[in-house]
Amino acid sequence: MPLTEDASRTVTNTMERTLVRVGEAAELLSVSRWTIYRWVDEGRLRGTKIGKGSLRIFRQSIVDLIESNESGSFSTF
């Protein structure tokens, strides 16, 4: 299903930043916020703490995860 114009703009704006919020990463990957936290703990995604513990996800790690999944080299979750 194609994205609406607003949704497409949101995805583009999110993906242009170096760091994204956990909720944004979850939305981009169509998983829950808790899955994002788990994947960071497991090393599937790279993140960093900002301020007093707010987690941000590196955009490139999201891109890498998507690309590794597309190539078929990623193990099952």
Sequence and secondary structure as in RCSB ss.txt:
>XXXX:A:sequence
MPLTEDASRTVTNTMERTLVRVGEAAELLSVSRWTIYRWVDEGRLRGTKIGKGSLRIFRQSIVDLIESNESGSFS
TF
>XXXX:A:secstr
    HHHHHHHHHHHHSSEEEHHHHHHHHTS HHHHHHHHHHTSS EEEETTTEEEEEHHHHHHHHHHHHTT S 
  
